[in-house]
Each structure stands twice: as structure tokens, then as C-alpha cells.
């Protein structure tokens, strides 16, 4: 034992172990963090976020020195990333510690590495499923989009409105106000926006414009951090921040620069999802698509499409030349649970405001195949109620004669055969056709048939009184709170 430690122990009336080396005391927590204590030296190594890839053991190491029991421990190093299987990585930690205290650091770090490798196990401890509380139904952070504690990916081409829509969704959670129609927040709480692409200023501008669009004040519950490096490298720090501030939603913009490697490299992509899983909570990540038409999956590894357990959504956006209105469509491409309806909006820019309004996806989409067949058929029969054959209707909606015939026969509550001739002629039932107003326009045309495979969505549930917006207010609060780098 060093003379300095002996002197400190004597002054404090402590009786440490006088043996030159004592067996380390190893403790493994329920979350698999490993603590290695040296009571004779008043030292404790805390190893967290342990992960194994092939023969590599990555972890974050904190070393505490606590000679006085009733006083806080001193951190010699904190949350230092170490590859415990790498001689060079361990040597770097030893050099850092030698600059602070003279100890047998090389021996101790080897013992810590052995303790981690001997006690490492993947995942969490097993439980009996019967003991897990039954949620009763899928729990949503944002209605029909973000499942609580799951990861969701939104993808689309550049300029399609992904980032501002995701920002609006985050603001909905932070303020408990619905910025995007049909995406109502179910839980209010702090949001952390992790930005790998831009800086705080353009997001601050969009933030202000979105708030102005609803006529509400700002919030201290929207946190922002400009990111450098991969999510894996920052996982421990972000986890601490989220725990300290009660973050309920993390947004990643965008995944291409957030992975520790190529976006087509499956181990790197899975490392990204594992880092998000380690941090915990609900995640919404933005991805891009390859150049070219008809791309229905994010660019890179297939795991960007298949791994998100909260779902994968495609965003389509188009702004006509000379217009200040963006037409948006969101399509639920991949799901593990219930499939949500295709949604459409218009986004009005101008006068320092950004305002989302409900729209029929039939009017906003650039790909009609994303619209359920029953809705496309209903739309063309509303536009022209005349009875016609299944083949004629199939030609109009871009489907097959058999698909239209099966649809009609399975939806007899909505469609009816007219006459007894061949081919059969079909039209909407009379109670499905909206009345005609004196001005020649149909009333209530936005509300029509329900699509059985989807969650409670009709043709559209539009505001019956366009232009009459409900007033929403929020108690005055201060502006955007930026997360220090």
C-alpha cells in the first residue's frame, strides 16, 4: 500500500487492508453494469454500457476515489470509453490515471477487464411474462404514429418536408398541442432533438414559425443538441441527459451521419439501434432514400426498414412552382402491429408562420398505389356517380377487374348492382352519396366509407367548417432551450 494512503487512513482513523494486493470485490447489477472495488485503496471502478462485438468488449469506465465514508467520492475519470479487449485502449486509461495518482493501475485495469468478461451477458435478466403488467392496448406517445418506448423511422427524399414535420411532431409532445392534424399527442413531456445535419439557428426559426402558426408561446421542454460523431459514441452522455431531464422522446436527424460506419454496414446500423435502445424511451429517426423514382425504403441497410419496431413511414412532399403550399403524404410502409391509414396535409408557409392543415391523401400523394383501393374507388364514384362495370372502374383507379369485383362483393353495405344485365354495373349506394347544395357543391364530401383494414379512418374526416379553427392556448413560457455541447 502506498505511504500516502496509509497516512490518509491513519489521519481518518481507518483500518484498510495492509496487504500489498487484495482480491477485488466484484458486483454485477441487474442491468449488467459491473463494479470492481478495492477497499484497501479506497477505489471503485464502475463499468457501464457494456457491449460485445465478436472479441471486442466496449464499455464506459468511471473510477471513484473515496477515502472518507461520509463525503462524496472524487471522480478520477468519468464515463471514459474503453475497449477492454484492446491493449492500447487500456494503456490509454492507465496513462490518464497515472497523471492523477500513483497506483498499480495496469494491474487493476486488467482485473477489471477480466471481471467484465467473466460476468458479461447480453440483454436483460429473464422474467416471467405473466408478471409483466398488461398494458391492455398499444400505448401511443403520438396518436397513430409513435408507440411508447419503441423506435419509429420516417424516410423520404430531400425537400419532402421530413425535418419540419418531425420538428412539429416533437413540439406537439413538448407542448401537448396538436401541430399536425390527426397526430395528437397522448403524453406530454420533454423532447430532445439530436441534429447531425444543421445548426440550431434554422431549427430555431422553424420552431418560432410553427408556434406562430398555432398562436402559442414557446416551451422549455424542447431540447436541442448539435451532434458530432456517432450515436454509439455519445450514448452514455445522452442517456444521462435524458434521465436528468425526463426526456420522453428522442429525435435523430438524420441517421446517415449518426451511425459509426457506413449506412449500408449492418453491424454499424444495428449498433445505432442498440445505442438508442440503451438510452431508452421513444425514438423517431429520419432517413433518406436513394436517388431515383419509386424508392419505397430508406437508403442503406435493409435494417433501416425492418428493424424499427414502432413502424416505418414514407413521407412524400411536393410544392408546385411559385407556390408557398407544400402538399404532404405519410404512408405507413412497415408495421409489426396495426397498420395506420395514409394521411395527407397541406403546409402553408408565409407571414412568419407555418401551418399544417388536413387534406385528402388522394389530393396530396404522388403515388396512388399507396391509397387503399376502397378509398380510390369511392372517390371516383363520388366524382361521377354513374353506374359502370368493374373493368371500367378498374381502368380508372389502376387496378384489376378481379380486385374490383372482390371489393364490391365484400362491401355490399357500400356498393350496389344496378340492373340485371351483363356486365354488371355498379355504383355507390344512395345513402353513401352526399347531398348536393344549392351552389352545386356536394356537402360532406370529405366523409365517406371506412376502410376495414385500417384503424378507424374514413375517406377523410375533414373539418366540416373550413377556415374555422379552434383556438389553442398555452401558458406563456420562455423560448427554446438549447442543450450545451
N, C-alpha and C positions, 0 to 999 in steps of 0.2 A: 504494500500500500504506500502511496506517496506521502512524504512528510507533510505536505500541505493539508491533505485530507485528515491525517492524524491530528494535526494542530487544530483544524476546524472542529473535528469531533470532540477533542478534549475541551475546547472552549465552550462547546454547547452541551457538554455532559453526555455525549452519545457514545455508544459502545459498538462500533462497527466490527465486522469480521476482520481479524488481523491476518488472515491467510493471504498470501500474495495473489492468489486467484481463487475465486469461489465459483461454484456452479451457478449459472444464470437461472433466474426464475422466469419460466415461460408461461404466459397466459394467452388463451385464444378466445376472443369474444364471439358472441352469437353471429355477428356479421363477418366473421373470419379475420378481423384485424388481429394482429399479433403484437403482444407487448413482451419485451425482454428486459428484466430488471436486474440490476447489480446493486444489491443493498449495501455492500461494503464500500461502494464508490459513490453512492447516492445518485446513481444514474439509471435512466429508464429510456429504452428505445421503443417508440410506438410506430408500428408499420401498418399503413392503411392502403386501401385501393389496390390490393394485391391482384395481379393478373398474370396468367401464364400463357405464353405462345411458344409452342414447341419446347425448347430447353430454356427459354428466357423467362425470368421472373421479374416483372416490373412492379414497383411499389413506390409509395411516398413515405419517407422516414423523417420522424421528429425525434430529437434527442433532448431529454429533460435532465437538468441537474437540480436536485432539491436536498440540500444538506439540513435545512430547518423544517421540521414537520408542519408547523403551523404557519408557514409562509409560502407564497406562490413559488412554483418551480420556475427556474430560468431556462429558457429555450436556447440551447446552443445552436441547433439548426432546426428549421421548421418546414415541414412538407417538401422535403427535397426529393426530387425524382431520382430513383436509383434502379439500375438493373442488377439485382442481387446475384445474377449468374455471371456477371462480367467483372473480370479483374480490374480493368481500367475504371469502370464506373464506381466500384467500391473504393479504389485507391483515391478517386476524387473526393469522396466523402471523408476519408481518413485525413487527407491534406487539409480540408476545411476545418475539421475538428482539432487537429494539431495546432492550428493557429489560435485556438481558444483555450485549450487545456492540454497538459501533458498526461496522457493516459495510454493504456495499451489498446489504442483504437483499432488497429489492424486485427488483433485477436478478437475483439468484441464484435466487429462488423462481420467477421467470418462466422462467429457463433450466432449472430442474428440471422444471417443468410441461411444457416443450417436449420435454425428453428422455423423459419418461414417455409422452407422447402419440405421439412418433415411434417408440418401441420397444415399445409395448403390443401384446400379442397374447393372445387368450383361451386358457384351458386350459393343459395341459402340453405339453411337446415330444413330437412323434410318435415312436413306437418300432415296431420290427418285432415283430409278435405272436409270432413264433417264438422271440424272445429272452426273452419273459416266462416265468418259471418256471411249470410246470404244477402247480396245487395238487392234482390228482388227484380231488378231490371238493370239495363245498361245505364251507367251514370255518366252524364254529359257535363263537361265544363262549358261548352257552347253547343246549343241545340243542333242536333243532326250533323255535327261536324267533329268536335273534339271530345273523345272519350276520356274520362278522368284516368290519369296515370298511364295513358297509352301514347304511342308515338304516331303522328299523322304527317304525311308528306303531301305538299301541294307542288305541282310542277307545271311548266308551260314555257313558251318561248319568251325571249326578251321583249319588253314593251307590252306584255299582255296584261299588266296590272296586278301581278302576283304580290309584289312587295307592299304596295299601298293597301291592297285588300287584307293581307296578313297583318299589317300595322293597324288597320281598322278593327280587325277581329281581336287583336291584343288590347286595344283601347276599350272594346266592349267589356272584356273581362276586368280590366282595371277600374272602370267607371260604373259598371253594371248597367250601362246604356247600350241599346242595340244600334250600332252604326251601320250594319249590313242587314237589310231585311231578311227575315227567316233564319238568321243566325243569332238568336237571342242568347245572351249569357245566362247560364244557370247557376253559376257560382262567381262571386266577386272576390278578387284578390290581386296581389301584386304580380306584375308581369316583368320578365327580363328579356330584352331584345338583344341578341348576340349578333353583331354585324361584321361579317368578313368582307363586305364589298364596298361600303361607302364610309362616310364620316357622320358625326352627329348632326351637323347643320342641315343637310337635306331632309333628314328624318324629323328634325325639329319643325321645319317648315310644313311638312305633310301633317304632322301632329296638330299644329295650330290650325291648318285648313280643315281637317276633319272635325275638330272641336267646334270650329265656327259653323260648319255645315249643320251641326245639331244645335248650335246656340248654347253650348255649355262651357263651363270653366275647365281648367286643367286638373291634373291629378298627380299626387306624389307617389302613386302606386305603379307608375310606368317607369321602369329602369332600363337604361341603355348602356351597352358596353361595346366599344370598338375593339374587334378581336384581331390578334396577330398569332399565328401558329395554330396548331390543330386543337380540336375539342379534347382529344385524348390528353394532350399535354396540360390543358387548363382544367381538367375535370375536378381535381381535388379543390382548387381555389373556387371554382364556380359552385361546387357542392356546398362549401362552407358559406358562400354568399347567399345562396338560396335558402339555406337553413336559418341564417341570421335574419333575413328579411321576409321569410314566409312566402317565397315565390311559389305561385300555383301554376304558372305557365312559362315555359322557356321557348323562345322563337329563335331559330337559326337561319340566317340569311347570308349566304346560301351554302349548301353542303359541299360544293365543289372545292372551296378553299378551307373547309373545316375538317377534312379528312387528313390523316397522317400518311399520305401517299396518293396514288392515282385513284380517281373516282371509279375506274374500272377494276381496281385491285380489290378482290373480295375480302381478303383479311383486313385491309385498311377500312373498307366500308363497314364490316362487322365491328371493327374497333370503334368506329364512330357511334354505332347504335349501342354498343356496350358501355361507352362513356356516358351517353345520355341516360341509359338505364341505371348506371351507378349514381349519377347526380340525382335522379329520381324526379317524380312529378309528371306533369303532362307536357308533351313536346309537339311543336309544329315546325317542321323543316321545309325550306324552299329549295327546289331543284330545278334545273334547266332541262331542255330537250335537245336532241341532235338537230342539226340544220336539215331543212327539207320538209316536205308536206307529209301529213299522215302519221307523224310520230306520236304514239299513244303511251309511251313510257319515258321515264327520266333518262338522261344520258348517263352512260357508265354501266356499272354492275347491275345485274338483274335484281340485286337485293334492295336497291332504292325503290323498286316497285313492290317486291314481295314481302320484305321484312316488316314494314310499318303495320303494327297490329291495330292501330286506330283507323287505318284506311289510307288509300292513295287517291288523290283528286287531281284532275286535269283542269287547268284554267285556260280558257280561250278569251282573247280580247281583241277588239278591233275598233279603231277610231277613224271614221270617214275623213277624207282630206278636207281641211278647212273647218272641221267640227271641233267643239270642245266637249263632246259627249263620248265617253268610252262605253262600248257595249261589251258586257262580260257574261260568260257562261262558265259554270262549275259543274263538272261531271264526276260522279263517283265511279272511278275505274276499277278499284280493287277493294274488297271488304272481307273481313273474317266473320262478321255478324250480319246485321241487317243493312240492306242497300238503301241509300238515301236518294231522293229524287234529284234530277238535274235542275239546277237553279239558274236564273238569269237576272241580271241587273243592268241598269244604266248608271254611269258615274258622271256627274256634272261637275266640270271644273270652271272656276271663274269667280271674280269679285272676292278673292282671298278665301274661298270656301271650296270644299269637296263634299259632295252629297250623293249618297247611294240611294237609288230608287228601285223598287221591284219591277221586273219586266218578264215577259213570257220568253222562255228559252227558245221557242220557235222563232222569235224575232231577233235573238242575240247570237245564236250559235252559228258557227261556220261549218258544222258537220251534223246534218240531220239524223245520221245514224245513232247519235248519242241520245236522241229523244225517244222515249218509249213509243212503240208502234201505235198503241191505243190513243195516245195523245195526238200523233200526227194525223191519224185517220179522222179523229173527232174534229181537228182543226179544218181539214179540207171539206168535211161535210157541213161544218158551220159556215164556211165561206161560200159554199154552193150546196144548198140542201137537196138538190135534185137527186132522185134515186138513180143509182148506176151499178154496173156489175162489179164483182170482186176484182176482175182483171183491170178494169178502168181505174179503180181506186188504187190498186197495186202499182200501176204505172205512175199515178200522181205522187205517191209517197215513197217510191223507190223500194218496193218490197215485192214479194212473190204472191201469186194467186192463191197458193195453198195457205200461206201465212195469214192473208186477209180473211179467207174463208174460215179458218180455225178461230180467228179473233172474233168474227161475227157470231159464230155458233156458240162460242164460250161467253159471250156478253149479250145475251138476249134481253137483258134488262135495259140495254142502251141502244141496240140496233134492231131494225125490223125489216123483214122481207116485204116488198111491195109487189102484189100481183102473184100469179102462178106460172108465168111464162119462163122460158129458158133463153138465155141465162138468167138466174135470179138477180133481181135488182134490190139494192139495199139503201137505206137512209137512216138517219138518226130518228129515234122515237120522238114524237111531237113534244113530249114533256122535257126533252133534252135541248130543244131549240129555243133560245132566248126570245122574248117578245121584241117586236120592232117598235121603237119610239117614234113619235110624230116627226122627228127630224130625219128619220130614215136610218138611224143607227140602232144596232141591237144593244139592249141593256144587259148588263151582267155577263157579257161575252167572256169575261175572264174566268168565270167559274163554270166548270163543266164536270166531265166524268172523272172518277178516281181510277188510278192505275193500280190494280190489285197487288202487284209485286212490290210496290213502293210504300213508304211509310206515310200514309195519310195525306198524300199530295194529290190535289186535283189538277185540272188542266192548268190553272193558275188561281191563286187566291189573292187577287189584286185588291187594292184599296177601292171600294165602290165609289168613293168620292175623291177623285184625283185632285191634287192641289190642296186638300185639307189635311195638313199634317198635325199629328198630336204633339203638343208642347211637352218637351222633356227638360227638366231642370236638375242641376246637381249643386249642392252647396259649394260656394266659392272655395277654391283651393289654390295652391301655388302651382307653378309651371313644372315642366318636365325635369325630373331628377336624373342627372347623368351619373352613371357608375364610373368611379375613378379607375383609370387604367392601372 
